[in-house]
């Protein structure tokens, strides 16, 4: 075998070795690429899972925040509703107290008006009775018989002494139905002949009192102790003995 053959064989063998090395390099590169792709895919899945978990946590946090906000808003609404209900209750109680006070004042005013009306009615009645009494007042001329009915045929129930006052309520046919308010006379109502009664109160006789008698005293010359002292009687009183009497 010549050198050329050997050289060609060596070249061929070297080429084969290079091809094998290249093939191994390619295979190793492809394997590395596959491994990197697998690792990248796995990392992508991990990242995707992490992003999903993060998004889920964010969503859960948002849900919790929304639930807390909703609960807080509900509590706030309930609190406001309770406060408004309490204010309404206080306003209603105040209105009820005001109405009760108004009713009490109205009742008091009505009671005062009723009492005033009753008082006025009593005063009017008393005034009317007083006016009627003044108009009906009579007094007797002398001693007058009081009978149970109009006429002398009726029984006597009492008598009126001179100037006794009565009230003639009704007069007809010459007789008056009289009312007696004197205490202890034994009768309160009867009939008296109209001609025996005078209108108005009985006259009052005024008697003048006589002037008291004047007692004149005289001053006498003192005797005894007073005379020996050389004195005159001052406001003397006559002693039974006829002497001025002095007290030491």
C-alpha atoms as a printed R data frame, in Angstrom:
    type eleno elety resid chain resno        x       y       z
1   ATOM     1    CA   UNK     A     1    0.000   0.000   0.000
2   ATOM     2    CA   UNK     A     2    1.380   3.281  -1.013
3   ATOM     3    CA   UNK     A     3    1.383   6.453   0.920
4   ATOM     4    CA   UNK     A     4   -1.517   7.945  -0.919
5   ATOM     5    CA   UNK     A     5   -3.721   5.131   0.051
6   ATOM     6    CA   UNK     A     6   -2.648   5.374   3.606
7   ATOM     7    CA   UNK     A     7   -3.182   9.121   3.565
8   ATOM     8    CA   UNK     A     8   -6.644   8.751   2.067
9   ATOM     9    CA   UNK     A     9   -7.479   6.123   4.582
10  ATOM    10    CA   UNK     A    10   -6.326   8.377   7.359
11  ATOM    11    CA   UNK     A    11   -8.366  11.239   5.924
12  ATOM    12    CA   UNK     A    12  -11.403   9.016   5.748
13  ATOM    13    CA   UNK     A    13  -10.882   7.794   9.264
14  ATOM    14    CA   UNK     A    14  -10.396  11.360  10.499
15  ATOM    15    CA   UNK     A    15  -13.549  12.444   8.726
16  ATOM    16    CA   UNK     A    16  -15.475   9.606  10.285
17  ATOM    17    CA   UNK     A    17  -14.185  10.580  13.698
18  ATOM    18    CA   UNK     A    18  -15.167  14.187  13.083
19  ATOM    19    CA   UNK     A    19  -18.617  13.161  11.950
20  ATOM    20    CA   UNK     A    20  -19.061  11.032  15.041
21  ATOM    21    CA   UNK     A    21  -17.880  13.857  17.206
22  ATOM    22    CA   UNK     A    22  -20.132  16.289  15.409
23  ATOM    23    CA   UNK     A    23  -23.018  13.873  15.710
24  ATOM    24    CA   UNK     A    24  -22.339  13.492  19.374
25  ATOM    25    CA   UNK     A    25  -22.120  17.247  19.740
26  ATOM    26    CA   UNK     A    26  -25.367  17.702  17.872
27  ATOM    27    CA   UNK     A    27  -26.974  14.976  19.909
28  ATOM    28    CA   UNK     A    28  -25.679  16.529  23.094
29  ATOM    29    CA   UNK     A    29  -26.835  19.964  21.958
30  ATOM    30    CA   UNK     A    30  -30.258  18.577  21.066
31  ATOM    31    CA   UNK     A    31  -30.408  16.813  24.384
32  ATOM    32    CA   UNK     A    32  -29.473  20.025  26.163
33  ATOM    33    CA   UNK     A    33  -32.082  21.893  24.170
34  ATOM    34    CA   UNK     A    34  -34.683  19.306  25.037
35  ATOM    35    CA   UNK     A    35  -33.676  19.445  28.662
36  ATOM    36    CA   UNK     A    36  -33.790  23.248  28.584
37  ATOM    37    CA   UNK     A    37  -37.154  23.128  26.884
38  ATOM    38    CA   UNK     A    38  -38.409  20.691  29.494
39  ATOM    39    CA   UNK     A    39  -36.987  22.849  32.242
40  ATOM    40    CA   UNK     A    40  -38.465  25.946  30.647
41  ATOM    41    CA   UNK     A    41  -41.795  24.199  30.276
42  ATOM    42    CA   UNK     A    42  -41.653  23.049  33.851
43  ATOM    43    CA   UNK     A    43  -40.650  26.547  34.974
44  ATOM    44    CA   UNK     A    44  -43.443  27.978  32.895
45  ATOM    45    CA   UNK     A    45  -45.882  25.599  34.512
46  ATOM    46    CA   UNK     A    46  -44.507  26.546  37.944
47  ATOM    47    CA   UNK     A    47  -44.738  30.239  37.096
48  ATOM    48    CA   UNK     A    48  -48.228  29.767  35.742
49  ATOM    49    CA   UNK     A    49  -49.225  27.878  38.864
50  ATOM    50    CA   UNK     A    50  -47.674  30.581  41.034
51  ATOM    51    CA   UNK     A    51  -49.445  33.305  39.068
52  ATOM    52    CA   UNK     A    52  -52.675  31.385  39.376
53  ATOM    53    CA   UNK     A    53  -52.141  30.954  43.108
54  ATOM    54    CA   UNK     A    54  -51.294  34.644  43.437
55  ATOM    55    CA   UNK     A    55  -54.353  35.589  41.430
56  ATOM    56    CA   UNK     A    56  -56.451  33.269  43.577
57  ATOM    57    CA   UNK     A    57  -55.044  34.830  46.716
58  ATOM    58    CA   UNK     A    58  -55.756  38.263  45.303
59  ATOM    59    CA   UNK     A    59  -59.272  37.184  44.423
60  ATOM    60    CA   UNK     A    60  -59.799  35.693  47.897
61  ATOM    61    CA   UNK     A    61  -58.396  38.830  49.481
62  ATOM    62    CA   UNK     A    62  -60.737  40.927  47.339
63  ATOM    63    CA   UNK     A    63  -63.634  38.697  48.313
64  ATOM    64    CA   UNK     A    64  -62.734  38.989  51.995
65  ATOM    65    CA   UNK     A    65  -62.342  42.748  51.716
66  ATOM    66    CA   UNK     A    66  -65.647  43.002  49.885
67  ATOM    67    CA   UNK     A    67  -67.316  40.798  52.493
68  ATOM    68    CA   UNK     A    68  -65.804  42.880  55.305
69  ATOM    69    CA   UNK     A    69  -66.920  46.074  53.574
70  ATOM    70    CA   UNK     A    70  -70.386  44.648  53.075
71  ATOM    71    CA   UNK     A    71  -70.549  43.544  56.710
72  ATOM    72    CA   UNK     A    72  -69.304  46.943  57.885
73  ATOM    73    CA   UNK     A    73  -71.815  48.692  55.659
74  ATOM    74    CA   UNK     A    74  -74.556  46.415  56.972
75  ATOM    75    CA   UNK     A    75  -73.549  47.126  60.577
76  ATOM    76    CA   UNK     A    76  -73.401  50.842  59.817
77  ATOM    77    CA   UNK     A    77  -76.826  50.677  58.212
78  ATOM    78    CA   UNK     A    78  -78.193  48.777  61.201
79  ATOM    79    CA   UNK     A    79  -76.611  51.282  63.594
80  ATOM    80    CA   UNK     A    80  -78.036  54.199  61.642
81  ATOM    81    CA   UNK     A    81  -81.420  52.490  61.526
82  ATOM    82    CA   UNK     A    82  -81.286  51.925  65.300
83  ATOM    83    CA   UNK     A    83  -80.264  55.552  65.888
84  ATOM    84    CA   UNK     A    84  -83.027  56.792  63.621
85  ATOM    85    CA   UNK     A    85  -85.531  54.494  65.330
86  ATOM    86    CA   UNK     A    86  -84.345  55.734  68.731
87  ATOM    87    CA   UNK     A    87  -84.641  59.356  67.560
88  ATOM    88    CA   UNK     A    88  -88.116  58.645  66.210
89  ATOM    89    CA   UNK     A    89  -89.025  57.010  69.525
90  ATOM    90    CA   UNK     A    90  -87.722  60.020  71.470
91  ATOM    91    CA   UNK     A    91  -89.608  62.376  69.161
92  ATOM    92    CA   UNK     A    92  -92.757  60.284  69.587
93  ATOM    93    CA   UNK     A    93  -92.321  60.255  73.381
94  ATOM    94    CA   UNK     A    94  -91.725  64.014  73.387
95  ATOM    95    CA   UNK     A    95  -94.807  64.513  71.214
96  ATOM    96    CA   UNK     A    96  -96.793  62.253  73.538
97  ATOM    97    CA   UNK     A    97  -95.573  64.190  76.591
98  ATOM    98    CA   UNK     A    98  -96.388  67.466  74.856
99  ATOM    99    CA   UNK     A    99  -99.828  66.175  73.910
100 ATOM   100    CA   UNK     A   100 -100.359  64.971  77.473
101 ATOM   101    CA   UNK     A   101  -99.259  68.351  78.823
102 ATOM   102    CA   UNK     A   102 -101.551  70.108  76.352
103 ATOM   103    CA   UNK     A   103 -104.381  67.808  77.361
104 ATOM   104    CA   UNK     A   104 -103.645  68.472  81.042
105 ATOM   105    CA   UNK     A   105 -103.561  72.216  80.411
106 ATOM   106    CA   UNK     A   106 -106.769  71.983  78.414
107 ATOM   107    CA   UNK     A   107 -108.381  69.928  81.184
108 ATOM   108    CA   UNK     A   108 -107.145  72.436  83.782
109 ATOM   109    CA   UNK     A   109 -108.472  75.319  81.681
110 ATOM   110    CA   UNK     A   110 -111.771  73.502  81.265
111 ATOM   111    CA   UNK     A   111 -111.906  72.820  85.006
112 ATOM   112    CA   UNK     A   112 -111.083  76.462  85.767
113 ATOM   113    CA   UNK     A   113 -113.710  77.566  83.271
114 ATOM   114    CA   UNK     A   114 -116.223  75.167  84.811
115 ATOM   115    CA   UNK     A   115 -115.403  76.378  88.318
116 ATOM   116    CA   UNK     A   116 -115.590  79.986  87.150
117 ATOM   117    CA   UNK     A   117 -118.904  79.276  85.470
118 ATOM   118    CA   UNK     A   118 -120.198  77.519  88.590
119 ATOM   119    CA   UNK     A   119 -118.928  80.359  90.779
120 ATOM   120    CA   UNK     A   120 -120.494  82.918  88.473
121 ATOM   121    CA   UNK     A   121 -123.698  80.898  88.373
122 ATOM   122    CA   UNK     A   122 -123.738  80.678  92.166
123 ATOM   123    CA   UNK     A   123 -122.977  84.394  92.416
124 ATOM   124    CA   UNK     A   124 -125.726  85.153  89.911
125 ATOM   125    CA   UNK     A   125 -128.082  82.848  91.787
126 ATOM   126    CA   UNK     A   126 -127.170  84.483  95.095
127 ATOM   127    CA   UNK     A   127 -127.552  87.935  93.547
128 ATOM   128    CA   UNK     A   128 -130.874  86.962  91.982
129 ATOM   129    CA   UNK     A   129 -132.019  85.464  95.281
130 ATOM   130    CA   UNK     A   130 -130.875  88.588  97.126
131 ATOM   131    CA   UNK     A   131 -132.701  90.789  94.614
132 ATOM   132    CA   UNK     A   132 -135.826  88.645  94.923
133 ATOM   133    CA   UNK     A   133 -135.509  88.703  98.706
134 ATOM   134    CA   UNK     A   134 -135.226  92.496  98.649
135 ATOM   135    CA   UNK     A   135 -138.267  92.696  96.404
136 ATOM   136    CA   UNK     A   136 -140.250  90.180  98.501
137 ATOM   137    CA   UNK     A   137 -139.253  91.519 101.921
138 ATOM   138    CA   UNK     A   138 -142.281  92.426 104.108
139 ATOM   139    CA   UNK     A   139 -142.884  93.178 107.780
140 ATOM   140    CA   UNK     A   140 -145.980  92.800 109.932
141 ATOM   141    CA   UNK     A   141 -148.109  95.746 111.167
142 ATOM   142    CA   UNK     A   142 -148.742  93.971 114.427
143 ATOM   143    CA   UNK     A   143 -149.296  90.471 115.664
144 ATOM   144    CA   UNK     A   144 -150.477  88.516 112.609
145 ATOM   145    CA   UNK     A   145 -151.760  84.953 112.336
146 ATOM   146    CA   UNK     A   146 -150.044  82.677 109.817
147 ATOM   147    CA   UNK     A   147 -152.346  80.110 108.220
148 ATOM   148    CA   UNK     A   148 -151.788  76.908 106.271
149 ATOM   149    CA   UNK     A   149 -153.629  78.257 103.231
150 ATOM   150    CA   UNK     A   150 -155.127  81.467 101.778
151 ATOM   151    CA   UNK     A   151 -158.204  82.275 103.845
152 ATOM   152    CA   UNK     A   152 -159.306  82.502 107.444
153 ATOM   153    CA   UNK     A   153 -160.872  79.070 107.205
154 ATOM   154    CA   UNK     A   154 -157.420  77.457 107.125
155 ATOM   155    CA   UNK     A   155 -155.702  76.375 110.300
156 ATOM   156    CA   UNK     A   156 -153.162  78.600 112.049
157 ATOM   157    CA   UNK     A   157 -149.578  77.374 111.823
158 ATOM   158    CA   UNK     A   158 -147.956  80.271 113.674
159 ATOM   159    CA   UNK     A   159 -147.943  84.000 114.151
160 ATOM   160    CA   UNK     A   160 -145.868  87.049 113.332
161 ATOM   161    CA   UNK     A   161 -145.128  89.557 116.030
162 ATOM   162    CA   UNK     A   162 -145.039  93.245 115.290
163 ATOM   163    CA   UNK     A   163 -142.274  94.283 112.851
164 ATOM   164    CA   UNK     A   164 -141.299  90.641 112.216
165 ATOM   165    CA   UNK     A   165 -139.927  90.285 108.672
166 ATOM   166    CA   UNK     A   166 -140.900  87.610 106.147
167 ATOM   167    CA   UNK     A   167 -140.598  87.083 102.398
168 ATOM   168    CA   UNK     A   168 -143.824  87.273 100.381
169 ATOM   169    CA   UNK     A   169 -143.246  84.868  97.502
170 ATOM   170    CA   UNK     A   170 -146.693  84.879  95.926
171 ATOM   171    CA   UNK     A   171 -149.644  87.227  96.476
172 ATOM   172    CA   UNK     A   172 -153.086  86.590  95.011
173 ATOM   173    CA   UNK     A   173 -156.647  87.175  96.155
174 ATOM   174    CA   UNK     A   174 -155.565  89.313  99.108
175 ATOM   175    CA   UNK     A   175 -153.300  86.613 100.588
176 ATOM   176    CA   UNK     A   176 -149.534  86.122 100.339
177 ATOM   177    CA   UNK     A   177 -147.531  82.937 100.646
178 ATOM   178    CA   UNK     A   178 -144.744  83.945 102.987
179 ATOM   179    CA   UNK     A   179 -141.416  82.345 103.838
180 ATOM   180    CA   UNK     A   180 -139.972  82.642 107.303
181 ATOM   181    CA   UNK     A   181 -136.238  82.298 107.935
182 ATOM   182    CA   UNK     A   182 -136.265  83.030 111.638
183 ATOM   183    CA   UNK     A   183 -134.877  80.273 113.836
184 ATOM   184    CA   UNK     A   184 -136.978  78.640 116.553
185 ATOM   185    CA   UNK     A   185 -140.435  79.928 115.523
186 ATOM   186    CA   UNK     A   186 -141.834  76.507 114.606
187 ATOM   187    CA   UNK     A   187 -142.878  77.245 111.022
188 ATOM   188    CA   UNK     A   188 -141.127  78.132 107.751
189 ATOM   189    CA   UNK     A   189 -143.976  78.769 105.308
190 ATOM   190    CA   UNK     A   190 -147.596  79.879 105.456
191 ATOM   191    CA   UNK     A   191 -150.159  82.417 104.284
192 ATOM   192    CA   UNK     A   192 -150.769  85.914 105.642
193 ATOM   193    CA   UNK     A   193 -153.335  88.533 104.622
194 ATOM   194    CA   UNK     A   194 -151.657  90.956 102.212
195 ATOM   195    CA   UNK     A   195 -153.201  93.991 103.917
196 ATOM   196    CA   UNK     A   196 -151.377  93.134 107.148
197 ATOM   197    CA   UNK     A   197 -147.906  93.326 105.578
198 ATOM   198    CA   UNK     A   198 -145.756  96.319 104.686
199 ATOM   199    CA   UNK     A   199 -143.173  96.333 101.927
200 ATOM   200    CA   UNK     A   200 -139.526  96.607 102.807
201 ATOM   201    CA   UNK     A   201 -137.683  95.971 106.057
202 ATOM   202    CA   UNK     A   202 -139.167  96.916 109.398
203 ATOM   203    CA   UNK     A   203 -138.382 100.448 110.545
204 ATOM   204    CA   UNK     A   204 -135.679 100.787 113.135
205 ATOM   205    CA   UNK     A   205 -136.402 103.076 116.038
206 ATOM   206    CA   UNK     A   206 -133.419 105.094 117.154
207 ATOM   207    CA   UNK     A   207 -133.567 106.064 120.799
208 ATOM   208    CA   UNK     A   208 -131.504 109.003 121.923
209 ATOM   209    CA   UNK     A   209 -129.577 108.534 125.081
210 ATOM   210    CA   UNK     A   210 -129.949 111.211 127.751
211 ATOM   211    CA   UNK     A   211 -126.838 113.071 128.818
212 ATOM   212    CA   UNK     A   212 -125.243 111.734 131.999
213 ATOM   213    CA   UNK     A   213 -125.966 113.698 135.148
214 ATOM   214    CA   UNK     A   214 -123.268 116.146 136.133
215 ATOM   215    CA   UNK     A   215 -121.928 115.686 139.639
216 ATOM   216    CA   UNK     A   216 -120.747 118.972 141.086
217 ATOM   217    CA   UNK     A   217 -118.114 118.837 143.730
218 ATOM   218    CA   UNK     A   218 -117.043 121.642 146.014
219 ATOM   219    CA   UNK     A   219 -113.721 122.315 147.544
220 ATOM   220    CA   UNK     A   220 -113.852 122.442 151.301
221 ATOM   221    CA   UNK     A   221 -111.428 123.534 153.930
222 ATOM   222    CA   UNK     A   222 -109.476 120.513 155.056
223 ATOM   223    CA   UNK     A   223 -109.463 119.679 158.707
224 ATOM   224    CA   UNK     A   224 -107.321 117.443 160.763
225 ATOM   225    CA   UNK     A   225 -103.988 116.397 159.259
226 ATOM   226    CA   UNK     A   226 -104.554 118.227 155.969
227 ATOM   227    CA   UNK     A   227 -105.551 121.434 157.759
228 ATOM   228    CA   UNK     A   228 -102.584 121.254 160.037
229 ATOM   229    CA   UNK     A   229 -100.420 120.982 156.913
230 ATOM   230    CA   UNK     A   230 -102.069 124.091 155.535
231 ATOM   231    CA   UNK     A   231 -103.370 122.372 152.368
232 ATOM   232    CA   UNK     A   232 -106.542 122.664 150.324
233 ATOM   233    CA   UNK     A   233 -108.393 119.564 149.162
234 ATOM   234    CA   UNK     A   234 -107.392 118.539 145.626
235 ATOM   235    CA   UNK     A   235 -110.207 116.727 143.791
236 ATOM   236    CA   UNK     A   236 -111.901 116.249 147.151
237 ATOM   237    CA   UNK     A   237 -114.503 113.660 147.901
238 ATOM   238    CA   UNK     A   238 -116.953 114.271 150.698
239 ATOM   239    CA   UNK     A   239 -116.371 111.998 153.625
240 ATOM   240    CA   UNK     A   240 -119.388 110.843 155.572
241 ATOM   241    CA   UNK     A   241 -118.082 112.918 158.416
242 ATOM   242    CA   UNK     A   242 -118.289 116.049 156.236
243 ATOM   243    CA   UNK     A   243 -114.551 116.486 156.103
244 ATOM   244    CA   UNK     A   244 -112.194 116.400 153.133
245 ATOM   245    CA   UNK     A   245 -110.662 112.973 152.964
246 ATOM   246    CA   UNK     A   246 -107.005 112.553 152.077
247 ATOM   247    CA   UNK     A   247 -104.870 109.458 151.982
248 ATOM   248    CA   UNK     A   248 -101.385 109.613 153.173
